[in-house]
Amino acid sequence: MIKAMVVDDERLVRKGFISLVDWASYGIVIVGEAADGKSALELLQHTEVDLLFTDITMPGMSGFDFMKQVRQLYPHIHSVVLTCHHEFDYIQEAIRLGAIDYIVKTLLEMESVDKVMRRIVERIEWEAGSRRIHQAVKLDRRIPAKEALWFRPVAGPPLLDDLYRLSIVQRNTLIEEGGSWLAPLIHSASREQLVSDVRQARLNWQAVLLTDVQDRPLETVVPVVKEHADVLLFYVSDASELVRVDMNELLSRKRSSGAAGAAGMAGGASAAGTAGTAGAAGAASVGATGGGLEAQLLELKWTLFAADWDGLLRRIDEQRPAPELFSRVGKSLCQLWGGYALLREEAEQLASAAGTNRIWPEWKLWLHRFADGVKGRMLELGLSKEVMYSLIRAMSFMRDRAGDKINQKDVAAHINMSRSYFSQCFARFAGETFGELLRRLRMEQAKELLLGSDYPVYEIAARAGFEDEKYFSRLFRELVGISPSEYRSRNAKT
């Protein structure tokens, strides 16, 4: 039984409240009553109490001061405020002092009191259960449920109030472990309720539903989930959906991957919608950088040909590369091809939009927009897909080989195009002649060498494709405004 005391300076209110409630039906017994805070504190010295109902406005010692002292002397006691005040400030102060609920005395009716009393008992039982679970987990270090929700703050300090508002947390408990939080689902919930709670918290928290975690050590489960959380949460069909992970499968795949296992493995991940769980998405043996996938993204063939677009999507689905790859590639695509394969203004818009992408579906849409921009640029230039892609290949070849002794004939031969037709198309594509672009590419390479190496100027000139050091220095001053040596000294990292 829950032992309760009522503290109120108005005798009729106090007696009326005690007689109004069928305390036994809630598992509560009244063990004392007092007219003021001082008398109540004296009574608490020799009376075991679990729950206090206390007025706020009392002579001598206010209800707030009384609650402060009770909190210091008897931290296990729960407090409920009896008040005539509806003002938010009063309620906020009561909650700050640890009150678990409040009852407005002017609205004392059996129907309203019943609702509050059930809420109070549920809160007390939840906290008692939470303490037992915390104690058990603290001693045993094992998860006491078949399923658990794992939470990680999106950014900045964790806003735990958001989690404590979730019905699933209120019915279970919350355990902090290594900078993330775990809610073992001792009291199970429907998938609809789980999805609803995750959507409620999604602005400040990311969540993963872990299955098959009964009796698994926290030290085994939490580090593995944290290691793969970025990939698990990235490849969902919707940011508000609930990602479900079979812990047995994830641990098995991690073990089978060996010491050099894939950093982004996401075995057994799937998204659970309101209608239940969508089948497993399969395992992903993912590298840290994506390897050849990054090169495939940068070469742009997927922007023009449907078969290459489909192949790219299949490869991403199979490999599940780390999210960082898309951020890196998105930035590079906009820098490399703005003003060439797509309009500069469109590249700037896409670069800005890339900063808001958080999950793979958003990046997929972004890549589609990029491809549409390339096709639009192709139509603007009046080129075919084959010619457009040949010009893209030509520019990539020039960037890779700018420091070599290449000329227009070499590049045209590389893409299997006549020199005259290449010259005509390339000038439209690049907005400048072949010679002007090659010279600028070489100058950019020279700048990088000046700042990133200790090579003398004559060697940098040669490595950047300039045969004559004097011509290089003269051209550098003409284009940059200062000599190569001055550029190096002014921009050297201190």
C-alpha positions as CSV (number, residue, x, y, z in Angstrom):
1,M,0.0,0.0,0.0
2,I,1.0,3.6,-0.7
3,K,1.1,5.5,2.6
4,A,-0.2,9.1,2.2
5,M,-0.5,12.3,4.3
6,V,-2.7,15.4,3.6
7,V,-1.4,18.9,4.6
8,D,-3.8,21.8,4.4
9,D,-4.6,24.7,6.8
10,E,-8.3,24.6,5.9
11,R,-9.8,21.8,8.0
12,L,-13.0,21.5,6.0
13,V,-11.0,21.2,2.7
14,R,-8.7,18.7,4.3
15,K,-11.4,16.5,5.7
16,G,-13.5,16.9,2.5
17,F,-10.7,15.8,0.3
18,I,-9.9,12.8,2.5
19,S,-13.6,11.7,2.5
20,L,-14.1,12.3,-1.2
21,V,-11.6,9.7,-2.4
22,D,-11.9,5.9,-2.2
23,W,-8.3,5.5,-1.3
24,A,-8.3,1.7,-1.0
25,S,-9.3,1.4,-4.6
26,Y,-6.1,3.0,-5.6
27,G,-3.9,1.1,-3.2
28,I,-3.5,4.1,-0.9
29,V,-4.0,4.5,2.8
30,I,-4.1,7.9,4.7
31,V,-1.7,7.6,7.6
32,G,-1.8,11.2,8.8
33,E,-3.0,14.8,8.3
34,A,-1.6,18.2,9.3
35,A,-2.7,21.9,9.3
36,D,0.6,23.3,8.4
37,G,4.1,22.5,7.3
38,K,5.7,22.6,10.7
39,S,3.2,20.1,12.1
40,A,3.6,17.9,9.1
41,L,7.4,17.8,9.5
42,E,7.0,16.7,13.1
43,L,4.6,14.0,12.1
44,L,7.0,12.8,9.4
45,Q,9.7,12.1,12.0
46,H,7.8,9.1,13.3
47,T,5.4,8.3,10.5
48,E,6.3,6.3,7.4
49,V,5.0,8.3,4.4
50,D,5.3,7.6,0.6
51,L,3.0,10.4,-0.7
52,L,2.2,13.9,0.4
53,F,-0.8,16.0,-0.7
54,T,0.1,19.6,0.3
55,D,-1.5,23.0,0.0
56,I,0.6,25.9,-1.3
57,T,-0.7,28.8,0.7
58,M,-0.4,28.0,4.4
59,P,0.5,30.2,7.5
60,G,4.0,30.1,8.8
61,M,5.6,28.0,6.2
62,S,4.4,28.0,2.6
63,G,3.8,24.8,0.7
64,F,6.8,25.5,-1.5
65,D,9.1,25.9,1.6
66,F,7.6,22.8,3.1
67,M,8.3,20.8,-0.2
68,K,11.9,22.0,-0.2
69,Q,12.5,20.7,3.3
70,V,10.7,17.4,2.5
71,R,12.8,17.0,-0.6
72,Q,16.0,17.4,1.5
73,L,15.0,15.3,4.4
74,Y,12.9,12.6,2.7
75,P,13.8,12.4,-1.0
76,H,11.8,9.2,-1.5
77,I,8.5,10.9,-0.7
78,H,6.4,12.0,-3.7
79,S,4.5,15.3,-3.5
80,V,1.2,16.3,-5.1
81,V,0.1,20.0,-4.8
82,L,-3.4,21.0,-3.6
83,T,-4.0,24.5,-5.0
84,C,-6.5,27.1,-5.8
85,H,-4.2,28.6,-8.4
86,H,-4.4,28.0,-12.1
87,E,-1.4,30.2,-12.9
88,F,1.4,28.5,-14.8
89,D,4.1,30.0,-12.6
90,Y,2.7,28.2,-9.5
91,I,2.5,24.9,-11.3
92,Q,6.0,25.3,-12.8
93,E,7.5,26.1,-9.4
94,A,5.8,23.0,-7.9
95,I,7.1,20.8,-10.6
96,R,10.6,22.3,-10.2
97,L,10.4,21.3,-6.5
98,G,9.6,17.7,-7.5
99,A,5.8,17.6,-7.4
100,I,4.6,14.7,-9.6
101,D,1.1,16.2,-10.1
102,Y,-1.4,18.9,-8.9
103,I,-5.1,19.1,-7.9
104,V,-7.1,22.3,-8.2
105,K,-9.3,22.4,-5.0
106,T,-12.0,24.5,-6.7
107,L,-12.5,21.7,-9.2
108,L,-12.8,18.8,-6.8
109,E,-15.1,16.3,-8.4
110,M,-15.0,12.6,-8.2
111,E,-14.5,12.2,-12.0
112,S,-11.6,14.7,-12.2
113,V,-10.0,13.3,-9.0
114,D,-10.2,9.8,-10.3
115,K,-8.3,10.7,-13.4
116,V,-5.6,12.4,-11.4
117,M,-5.3,9.7,-8.8
118,R,-4.8,7.0,-11.4
119,R,-2.1,9.1,-13.0
120,I,-0.4,9.6,-9.6
121,V,-0.4,5.9,-8.8
122,E,0.9,5.0,-12.3
123,R,3.7,7.6,-11.8
124,I,4.7,6.1,-8.5
125,E,4.6,2.6,-9.7
126,W,6.6,3.5,-12.8
127,E,9.3,5.2,-10.7
128,A,9.4,2.2,-8.3
129,G,9.8,-0.1,-11.3
130,S,12.4,2.1,-12.8
131,R,14.4,2.1,-9.6
132,R,14.3,-1.7,-9.5
133,I,15.3,-2.0,-13.2
134,H,18.1,0.6,-12.7
135,Q,19.4,-1.3,-9.7
136,A,19.2,-4.7,-11.5
137,V,21.0,-3.3,-14.5
138,K,23.6,-1.6,-12.4
139,L,24.4,-4.8,-10.6
140,D,24.0,-7.3,-13.5
141,R,24.9,-5.0,-16.5
142,R,22.4,-6.9,-18.7
143,I,19.3,-5.8,-20.6
144,P,16.2,-7.0,-18.9
145,A,13.9,-7.2,-22.0
146,K,13.6,-8.8,-25.4
147,E,13.5,-5.4,-27.1
148,A,14.9,-2.0,-26.3
149,L,14.8,1.5,-27.8
150,W,18.3,3.1,-28.2
151,F,18.4,6.9,-28.3
152,R,21.1,9.3,-29.4
153,P,20.8,13.1,-29.4
154,V,20.8,14.6,-32.9
155,A,23.2,17.5,-31.9
156,G,24.3,19.4,-28.9
157,P,23.5,18.5,-25.2
158,P,20.9,15.8,-24.8
159,L,17.4,17.2,-24.0
160,L,16.2,14.4,-21.7
161,D,12.8,16.1,-21.0
162,D,11.9,15.1,-24.6
163,L,12.5,11.5,-23.8
164,Y,10.7,11.5,-20.4
165,R,7.6,12.8,-22.2
166,L,7.4,9.7,-24.4
167,S,4.7,7.2,-23.3
168,I,7.0,4.3,-23.9
169,V,9.7,5.7,-21.6
170,Q,7.1,6.6,-19.0
171,R,5.8,3.0,-19.0
172,N,9.3,1.5,-18.8
173,T,12.6,3.2,-17.8
174,L,15.6,5.0,-19.2
175,I,19.3,3.9,-18.8
176,E,22.3,6.1,-19.7
177,E,25.2,4.1,-21.2
178,G,28.2,5.7,-22.8
179,G,26.6,8.9,-24.0
180,S,23.5,7.2,-25.4
181,W,20.3,6.1,-23.7
182,L,18.5,2.8,-23.6
183,A,14.8,2.1,-22.8
184,P,14.3,-1.7,-22.2
185,L,10.7,-2.5,-23.3
186,I,9.7,-4.5,-20.2
187,H,6.1,-3.4,-20.9
188,S,5.7,-3.9,-24.6
189,A,4.0,-1.5,-27.0
190,S,2.5,-1.7,-30.4
191,R,4.6,-0.7,-33.4
192,E,2.2,2.1,-34.0
193,Q,3.0,3.5,-30.5
194,L,6.7,3.1,-31.0
195,V,6.6,4.9,-34.3
196,S,4.5,7.6,-32.9
197,D,7.0,8.2,-30.0
198,V,10.0,8.2,-32.3
199,R,8.3,10.8,-34.5
200,Q,7.5,12.9,-31.4
201,A,11.2,13.0,-30.4
202,R,12.8,13.1,-33.8
203,L,13.7,16.8,-33.8
204,N,16.2,16.3,-31.0
205,W,16.7,12.5,-30.9
206,Q,17.4,9.6,-33.2
207,A,16.1,6.1,-32.3
208,V,16.8,2.5,-33.1
209,L,14.6,-0.4,-32.0
210,L,16.9,-3.3,-30.9
211,T,15.4,-6.8,-31.0
212,D,16.8,-10.0,-29.5
213,V,18.6,-8.2,-26.6
214,Q,17.3,-10.1,-23.6
215,D,20.1,-10.7,-21.1
216,R,22.8,-9.3,-23.4
217,P,25.5,-7.2,-21.6
218,L,25.2,-3.5,-22.1
219,E,29.0,-3.5,-22.9
220,T,28.3,-5.7,-25.8
221,V,25.2,-4.1,-27.3
222,V,25.7,-0.3,-26.9
223,P,29.2,0.0,-28.5
224,V,28.2,-2.0,-31.5
225,V,25.0,0.0,-32.0
226,K,26.9,3.3,-31.6
227,E,29.5,2.1,-34.1
228,H,26.9,1.4,-36.8
229,A,24.3,4.0,-35.9
230,D,25.2,6.5,-38.6
231,V,24.7,3.9,-41.4
232,L,21.7,2.3,-39.7
233,L,19.9,5.7,-39.4
234,F,21.1,6.9,-42.8
235,Y,19.5,4.2,-44.9
236,V,15.8,4.6,-43.9
237,S,13.0,5.4,-46.3
238,D,11.8,8.3,-44.1
239,A,13.5,10.3,-41.3
240,S,10.4,9.8,-39.0
241,E,10.4,6.0,-39.4
242,L,11.6,3.6,-36.8
243,V,14.8,1.7,-37.6
244,R,14.7,-1.9,-36.4
245,V,17.9,-4.0,-35.9
246,D,18.1,-7.6,-35.0
247,M,21.0,-7.6,-32.5
248,N,21.8,-11.3,-33.0
249,E,22.3,-10.7,-36.7
250,L,24.3,-7.5,-36.3
251,L,26.7,-9.2,-33.8
252,S,27.0,-12.3,-36.0
253,R,27.9,-10.2,-39.0
254,K,30.3,-8.2,-37.1
255,R,32.1,-11.3,-35.8
256,S,32.2,-12.8,-39.3
257,S,33.7,-9.6,-40.8
258,G,36.9,-10.3,-38.7
259,A,39.3,-7.7,-37.4
260,A,39.3,-5.8,-40.6
261,G,35.5,-5.8,-40.9
262,A,33.5,-3.2,-42.7
263,A,33.1,0.0,-40.7
264,G,29.6,0.6,-42.0
265,M,28.0,-2.8,-41.8
266,A,24.3,-2.4,-41.2
267,G,23.0,-6.0,-41.0
268,G,19.3,-6.6,-40.3
269,A,18.2,-3.0,-40.5
270,S,14.7,-2.1,-41.6
271,A,12.2,0.6,-41.1
272,A,9.0,-0.1,-39.2
273,G,6.0,1.9,-40.4
274,T,2.6,2.1,-38.7
275,A,1.5,-1.0,-40.5
276,G,4.3,-3.1,-39.0
277,T,7.8,-4.0,-40.1
278,A,9.0,-3.9,-43.7
279,G,11.3,-6.9,-44.3
280,A,15.0,-6.9,-43.6
281,A,17.1,-4.6,-45.9
282,G,20.0,-7.0,-45.8
283,A,23.6,-6.7,-44.8
284,A,25.9,-4.1,-46.1
285,S,29.6,-4.6,-46.2
286,V,30.6,-1.0,-46.4
287,G,34.1,0.6,-46.7
288,A,35.0,3.8,-45.0
289,T,35.3,5.7,-48.2
290,G,33.2,3.9,-50.8
291,G,36.3,3.2,-53.0
292,G,35.3,3.0,-56.7
293,L,31.8,4.2,-55.9
294,E,33.1,7.7,-55.2
295,A,34.9,7.7,-58.6
296,Q,31.7,6.5,-60.3
297,L,29.7,9.3,-58.7
298,L,32.3,11.9,-59.8
299,E,32.5,10.8,-63.5
300,L,28.9,11.8,-64.1
301,K,27.9,9.1,-66.6
302,W,24.9,8.4,-64.3
303,T,23.6,11.9,-64.9
304,L,22.9,11.2,-68.6
305,F,22.2,7.5,-69.1
306,A,19.3,5.7,-67.4
307,A,21.2,2.3,-67.2
308,D,24.1,3.9,-65.4
309,W,21.7,5.7,-63.0
310,D,20.0,2.4,-62.2
311,G,23.4,0.7,-61.8
312,L,24.6,3.4,-59.4
313,L,21.5,3.0,-57.2
314,R,21.9,-0.8,-57.1
315,R,25.6,-0.4,-56.1
316,I,24.7,2.0,-53.3
317,D,22.0,-0.3,-52.0
318,E,24.5,-3.2,-52.0
319,Q,27.5,-1.4,-50.5
320,R,25.7,1.0,-48.1
321,P,28.6,3.5,-48.0
322,A,29.2,5.7,-45.0
323,P,27.1,8.9,-45.1
324,E,30.3,11.0,-45.2
325,L,30.8,9.9,-48.8
326,F,27.8,11.7,-50.0
327,S,28.6,14.9,-48.2
328,R,32.1,14.8,-49.7
329,V,30.9,13.9,-53.2
330,G,28.1,16.5,-53.2
331,K,30.6,19.3,-52.4
332,S,33.0,18.1,-55.0
333,L,30.4,17.8,-57.7
334,C,29.2,21.4,-57.2
335,Q,32.8,22.7,-57.2
336,L,34.0,20.7,-60.2
337,W,31.0,21.1,-62.5
338,G,29.4,24.4,-61.7
339,G,29.6,26.6,-64.9
340,Y,30.4,23.6,-67.0
341,A,28.2,20.5,-66.8
342,L,25.5,22.6,-65.1
343,L,24.8,26.3,-64.7
344,R,26.8,28.0,-61.9
345,E,23.7,29.3,-60.3
346,E,22.2,25.8,-60.2
347,A,25.4,24.4,-58.7
348,E,25.3,27.0,-55.9
349,Q,21.7,26.1,-55.1
350,L,22.6,22.4,-55.0
351,A,25.6,23.1,-52.8
352,S,23.3,24.9,-50.3
353,A,20.7,22.2,-50.5
354,A,23.3,19.5,-49.8
355,G,23.9,20.9,-46.4
356,T,20.4,19.9,-45.3
357,N,20.5,16.3,-46.4
358,R,20.4,13.8,-43.5
359,I,19.3,10.5,-44.9
360,W,19.9,8.5,-48.1
361,P,16.4,9.3,-49.7
362,E,17.2,13.0,-49.5
363,W,20.6,12.4,-51.1
364,K,18.9,10.3,-53.8
365,L,16.6,13.2,-54.6
366,W,19.5,15.6,-54.6
367,L,21.5,13.4,-57.1
368,H,18.4,13.3,-59.3
369,R,18.2,17.1,-59.2
370,F,21.9,17.2,-60.1
371,A,21.3,14.9,-63.1
372,D,18.4,17.0,-64.2
373,G,20.6,20.0,-64.1
374,V,23.2,18.3,-66.3
375,K,20.5,17.2,-68.8
376,G,19.2,20.8,-68.8
377,R,22.6,22.2,-69.6
378,M,23.0,19.6,-72.4
379,L,19.8,20.8,-74.0
380,E,20.8,24.4,-73.6
381,L,24.1,23.6,-75.5
382,G,22.3,21.6,-78.1
383,L,24.4,18.5,-77.6
384,S,23.6,14.8,-77.6
385,K,24.1,12.7,-74.5
386,E,27.1,11.0,-76.1
387,V,28.8,14.3,-76.9
388,M,28.0,15.8,-73.5
389,Y,29.5,12.9,-71.7
390,S,32.6,13.0,-74.0
391,L,33.1,16.7,-73.1
392,I,32.8,15.8,-69.4
393,R,35.4,13.0,-69.9
394,A,37.6,15.5,-71.7
395,M,37.6,18.0,-68.9
396,S,38.2,15.3,-66.3
397,F,41.2,14.1,-68.4
398,M,42.6,17.7,-68.5
399,R,42.3,18.1,-64.8
400,D,44.1,14.8,-64.2
401,R,46.8,15.5,-66.8
402,A,47.2,19.3,-66.7
403,G,50.8,19.0,-65.6
404,D,51.7,16.7,-68.5
405,K,52.6,17.8,-72.0
406,I,49.1,17.4,-73.4
407,N,47.5,19.4,-76.1
408,Q,44.1,19.7,-77.8
409,K,44.9,16.8,-80.2
410,D,45.7,14.5,-77.3
411,V,42.4,15.2,-75.5
412,A,40.3,14.9,-78.6
413,A,41.9,11.6,-79.3
414,H,41.2,10.4,-75.8
415,I,37.5,10.9,-76.3
416,N,37.6,9.7,-79.9
417,M,36.5,13.0,-81.4
418,S,37.9,15.0,-84.3
419,R,40.0,17.9,-83.2
420,S,37.9,20.5,-85.1
421,Y,34.6,19.3,-83.8
422,F,36.0,18.9,-80.3
423,S,37.3,22.5,-80.4
424,Q,33.9,23.8,-81.4
425,C,31.9,21.9,-78.8
426,F,34.4,22.4,-76.0
427,A,34.4,26.1,-76.3
428,R,30.6,26.2,-75.9
429,F,30.8,23.7,-73.0
430,A,33.6,25.4,-71.0
431,G,32.8,29.0,-71.9
432,E,36.5,29.5,-73.0
433,T,38.9,28.0,-75.4
434,F,40.8,24.8,-74.8
435,G,44.1,26.7,-74.4
436,E,42.6,29.2,-71.9
437,L,41.2,26.5,-69.7
438,L,44.4,24.3,-69.8
439,R,46.5,27.3,-68.8
440,R,44.1,28.1,-65.9
441,L,44.1,24.5,-64.7
442,R,47.9,24.5,-64.8
443,M,48.0,27.8,-62.9
444,E,45.7,26.3,-60.2
445,Q,48.0,23.3,-59.9
446,A,51.0,25.6,-59.5
447,K,49.2,27.5,-56.7
448,E,48.6,24.2,-54.9
449,L,52.2,23.2,-55.2
450,L,53.5,26.6,-54.0
451,L,51.5,26.3,-50.8
452,G,51.7,22.5,-50.3
453,S,55.3,21.8,-51.1
454,D,58.8,23.1,-50.7
455,Y,59.7,22.7,-54.4
456,P,61.6,25.6,-55.9
457,V,59.7,27.8,-58.4
458,Y,61.4,26.3,-61.5
459,E,60.4,22.8,-60.5
460,I,56.8,23.9,-59.7
461,A,56.7,25.4,-63.2
462,A,57.8,22.1,-64.7
463,R,55.4,20.0,-62.6
464,A,52.5,22.3,-63.6
465,G,53.2,21.9,-67.3
466,F,55.1,25.1,-68.0
467,E,58.4,24.4,-69.9
468,D,59.8,28.0,-69.3
469,E,60.2,29.2,-65.8
470,K,60.4,32.9,-66.9
471,Y,57.2,32.6,-68.9
472,F,55.5,30.9,-65.9
473,S,56.6,33.7,-63.5
474,R,55.5,36.4,-66.0
475,L,52.1,34.7,-66.6
476,F,51.6,34.1,-62.9
477,R,52.2,37.8,-62.1
478,E,49.9,38.8,-65.0
479,L,47.0,36.5,-63.7
480,V,47.5,36.7,-60.0
481,G,49.0,40.1,-59.5
482,I,52.1,39.0,-57.6
483,S,55.1,36.7,-58.2
484,P,55.0,33.0,-57.3
485,S,57.4,33.6,-54.4
486,E,55.3,36.4,-53.0
487,Y,52.2,34.3,-53.4
488,R,53.9,31.5,-51.4
489,S,55.1,33.8,-48.6
490,R,51.8,35.7,-48.2
491,N,49.7,32.6,-48.1
492,A,52.1,30.3,-46.2
493,K,50.5,28.6,-43.2
494,T,51.9,29.9,-39.9
